[in-house]
Amino acid sequence: MKKFIQKMELCEKYLSVTLFIAMLLVLTIQIVSRYFFSFAIPWTEELSRWLYIYIVFIGASEAVSRRDHIAIDIVPNRLGPKTNYLLDIVIHLIFAATAAVIVHRGYLFGLRMDRLGSITMDVQMSWLYMAVPIGFTLVGIKSLLNVCTSSAALFGLMTEKKQLPPLMKVTDK
């Protein structure tokens, strides 16, 4: 399980970095062509926007796995460790259920966008709108993995202190 999580995170990091470098190159081409050659390449703006959207949704799943999303920690800081793990399990189950609904609705919406084409790249818009179900599929998987991690910690199955999620480290002082 641990190797699967590490491989998944590594793939996400490589994909994020690759998309970011591609976006950087596209924007560099746009800037150079526009300001040095006085010629605007029309597809560069749209492609950079598409790449950015995919980066955001892949980054959201990375944030879920690291538990880096914005959180109000007043309640967890006042709870005991076991109650804190229960709260974490409930939060991530709700997060996974919400992700499942968004994946379903996003997929249906993406299919409806199949008949539309992008303005400059001649690509179906469904490719752009599929970023939502792809990203939230990853978010849902990461949420369920967080549930497993917190459940293992709750039942004392974790042996290493560094395996504890960051939110739990705050209360272990």
N, C-alpha and C positions, 0 to 999 in steps of 0.2 A: 504494500500500500504506500509506504513511504517513498519507494523508488518511482512509483506511478506519479505521485504528487510532484516529485522533483523534476521528472521528465516533462510533465505538463507545464510546470512553471518555466522551465528552460525553453520549451517550444514557444510559449507566450512571449517571453523576453526577446527571443530571436525574431519572432514575427513582428513585435512592436518596433524593435530597432530597425529591421528591414523596411517596414512601412515608413518609419520616420526618415530614414536616409533617402528613400524614394521620394517622399514629399519634399525634402530639402533639395534634392536634385531638380525636381520639377519646378520648384519656386526659383531656384537659381537660374534655370533656363529661361523662365519667364522674366526675371529681372534683367538678365544680360540681353535678351532679345529686345526687350522694350526700351531700355535706357542706352544701350550701346549701338544697337542696329536700327532703332526706331521702327521695330516691327513687333507686333503683338501676336503671339501664338495663342489662338483661342482656347484650345483644350487644356492648357496648363492650369488655369484657375479652377476649372471644374474638377480635374483630376486631383489637384492638391486638396480640395474640399472633401472629396470622396475618401482619400487616404486619411485625412484628419478624423473623419467620422469613424472609420474602422479602428484607428489608434485609440480613440476615446472608449469604444466598447470593449476592446481587448484590455485596455488599462483599467477599466472598471472591474474586470474579473481578477486582475492582479491585485487590485486594492482589496477585494473581498478576501482573497487568500491570505493577504498580510494583515487583514483587519485594519486597514488604514482609512476607511470611510469616516466621515464626520459622525461623532457619537456624543451623546450626552451621558457623562459618566458619573453623575451625582448619585443615581440609584446603585450602580455596581460598586462604587467606592464605599457604600454604607452596608453592603451585604457581606455575608461570610463567603468563604471560598466555594462551598458546595452549592449554596443558593445562587451564587454568581455563575457557576457552570450551568445550572438549570435555566437561568435567565438567558445565557448565551445560546443554549440549545433551542429555546423557544424563539428567540430573535432570528436565528439562522433558519429554522424551519419555516417561519413566516416569510423570510427573504427568499427561500427556495420555492415556496408556493407562489409568491408574487412573480418570481422569475419564470415559472412554468406558464402562468397566465400570459405574461408578456411575450414569451416565445410563441405560444399558440396564436395569439392575436397578431403579433408581428409577422409571423409566417403567412397568415391569411391576407394581411394587408400587402405584404411583399408580392404575393401571387397576383393581386389585383393590379399592381403597378407594372406587370409584365407587358402590358400593351403600350406603355409609354416609353419613349426613348429619350436619352439625355440630349441636351441641346447641341453640344459640340463634339462629343465623342462617339456618337452613334452606338451606344450601349443601352441595353434595357434598364430602366430605372429599378427593376426588381433587384438587381445586383446591389444597388445602393441601400435599398430598404431591408435587404437581408442581413445587414450589419446588426440590426436590432435582435432578431432571433439568434444569430450566431453569438453575439456578445452575451446575451442573457442565458443562453445554454451554458456557456462557460461560467457565468455568475451562479447559476443554479447548481452546477457540479461543485464549484468551490464552496458554496453554502452548505451543501450536504457533507462535504469533507470536513468543514468546520464543526458540523454537528457530531461527526464521528470523533474528531479530536477532543471536543469538550466532553463527550460521553465517556471516552476512555479516561480522561482526567477525573471525571466525576466518580467513576467506579474504581479508581486507583490502578488503572492498567498502564499508566504512563510511568516510566522510570526516570527519565531525564527531565530536569527542571526547565531546560531550554526548549522543550517541546510545547510548553504552555503557551497559549495565545497571549498577545501583548496586553489585552484588556485584563487578563487574569494576573499578569505580572504587577500591575498597579496595586492590586490588593494584597500581594504577597510580601509587602515591605515589613 
